[in-house]
């Protein structure tokens, strides 16, 4: 049964533009599709749902930045004020807030819970899992087979969800898209890269930047691998791809920044951070790197690149005010490059803003950015670039811990919703994690981990829907770059199928939910806490609870239909899709 038949009165929030304001449209993330997924909710009983979830009933505000001026947020020993605040914190820091996690946080307090979560030992490396699953066979040498299974297993099945959440963040910051891995054993290169991001997630930024730079996946994706010194006789020049992107996207950005993230201005215009001469000099200093080992086995994808001395440009090269002296080896040049980028004044606010956007709110105040930037400059012990200190500064800040602040929040990107479903409801795999590529916006999520279509990620930090009140107000909503009529319908039709039947061999038992399903109010309240940190408004709760209560509850099959309906309706609600 298609979703349109199961939920006949749900309206399409984008197609009905004449009845919605731009502000409402921001939060109208996937309320109602008009799609044709014949899998449907597996019961004719769900067709009885007649819930008017369209219009303004479920719409809440999202977007702007709070003007909070506090510096500290919670103290390390602070306990959350409620289960809802515990769930909200976990959903910002991790991939899902399970009942056990909420209880643990209420007992341990914020900092102790976070330290414990970060110390969790992974079941296995992604690279090791691919080996154990038998992907290292000749048929896969030039195939992407295994990339999706590996990524979804990490996001849903690994034992350390906070670190996996950070790995996902870093994968959308230091972007490597699977389609650009035109190399032998691309699935192993992607797995090794995701392992690298997880292992360095809360280490030092300089170490992370070095590991990313020398990773075979990045070397292939942005063509640093194989870049050779200039040769005037053949008109050959060093490849500038990585040199440009490591500045523009990974460290300093296009324009000089104040520590609060605002632009340095000259004559009322932003001042550029670098020019073509900087790109040229940096590209020359970056020459000589190559894969380490033969491509006949996957081993080389799990080993940092090495220098080929004869390919490296040993002339003096300058960039960003730094000089690589003549005669410098490739390894020595790399250290100068890393030091220069790492100590650039733009890096702290450039990174701070994007981490806040991905974890907390799309439009952080300048004061919030400045506070997090200061934690990058000095972690309290004099160390620069301590990513654990930065992560905690983002999470513990007063703006992060103020639930419901006006104009505060962000849209949950589709991959996060899918991973949250899996972890919240204890989904397991028969062993293959065959969810597949979920990039198709018409029939799946419109997004898939490690499959960004370009180095610029799935969405840009400064994106705002054009011609909207958000744009007029100077606000951004990055994740809405994935939203259109097709993706709205595709998301709900896909999740309807997943909630009922699973995704590939990944299914959820819903044991905890079935135990309370006879009481519609208790069931919806429980799911509202786990998925939305109790952020559904009273009107939304009344609609969802009424719809669930109207379903029979006499048999175990009836109860399961109730659970499916409650999960789907909560995940359809804009108050869930926009986390405050």
Beta strands, then each sheet from edge to edge (+ up, - down):
strand 1: 265-266
strand 2: 269-270
strand 3: 289-290
strand 4: 306-307
strand 5: 317-319
strand 6: 322-324
strand 7: 410-411
strand 8: 428-429
strand 9: 506-507
strand 10: 578-579
sheet 1: 1+ 2-
sheet 2: 3+ 4-
sheet 3: 5+ 6-
sheet 4: 7+ 10-
sheet 5: 8+ 9-
end
